[in-house]
Amino acid sequence: MEENLGKEWEGHLTVDVYQNANEIIVQSAVAGVKGEDIDLDIAKDSVTIKGLRQRPEGLEQNESLHQELHWGKFSRSVILPADIDIEQAKASIKNGLLTIRLPKLKNV
């Protein structure tokens, strides 16, 4: 427990991971996060999502009556069930949903 002293707490990001014969799809709700505040680190066998959800200006934390949303940094790493083609990976955000499409490497 002492090892966490002095470190900034990062929020946990929930994800769904799907696969078919050709690709792996990772989705996560990132409502309230700007695209430029999300960083993806994609390796052939894993993906890491990091970002920052900024509290809207004018809302002070001490005014909260009930608070469940996480404001600040968040991250999540996922080990993939198959190696992927990093160069063909694509990511998009629509209606607050981040979708990362990761084509599987073809067996040679």
N, C-alpha and C positions, 0 to 999 in steps of 0.2 A: 504494500500500500504506500509506503514511503517513496517508492520510485516515481509515483505520479505527482508528488508535491512540486509545485512550481511550473508544471506543464499545463498548457491550455487544453481544456476538455474539448474533444471533437465529437460532434453529433454522429450518430449511426444512421446510415442511409439504407433503406429497405430496397431490395431488388427482386425481380423475377427473372429467371433464366430459362430459356426455351432452346430446343434444338430440333433440326430436321436433318435430312441426309446431306444438305449443302451448307448449312450455316448454323451459328449459335447467335441467339438474340438475347441481349440484356436490356431490361427496362427498369426505370426507377422514376418515382415521382419527385420532381425538382421544382415544384410550384414556388414562385417568388424568387427564383434564382435566375440571374441574367446569364445568357450563354457565355459571355466573356469571363464569368466568374466560375466556370467549370473547367477542370483540367482532367484530361483522360490520359492514362499511361497504359498503353496496350502492348503486351508481350505475346509471344506465340502461344503461351499456355495460361495467361491470366489477363485480367483487366482491373485497373484501379481508377475509381472515380473520386476526385477531390473537388471541393468547391467551398463557396462562401455564400451564405444566405444572410443578407444585410437587413437589419431591422429598419422599417420605414422611418424616415425622419419625423420628428415630432412626438414619437412615442417613447416615453421614458420607462425604463424597467420598473421603477418603484411605483408606477401608476397601475401595474397589473393587478387584476383581481383574480385571474386564473390564467395560467400560462402553460401550454403543452407544446407549442411550436419551438423548434430549436433555431436560434439565431446564432450565427457565427460559422466557424469552419465545420465541415463534415467530410468523411471519407469512407470508402468501402472498397475492399479488394475481393475479387471472385476468381477462384481457380477454375479454369475451363476444362470441360470433359474431353476436349480434343485440341490439337494444335491448329492455329488459324493463320490465314494469310494477312499479315499485319498491313501490307500495302493496300489491300482492298477493303479494309475496315471503314465503315461509314457511321456517323452519328448525327442525330437530329433531335430537335425539341419541338413538340407540338402540344399545345394546351397543357403545358407543365409536365409533360411526360418525356423523359429522355429515352431514346431508343438507340442502341448500339448494335449494328449488324456486322457480324464477324464471319466471313466466309471460311469454311474449313479448308485446310490444305488437302490437295488431292493426293492420294496414294500413288506413288510411281513405281 
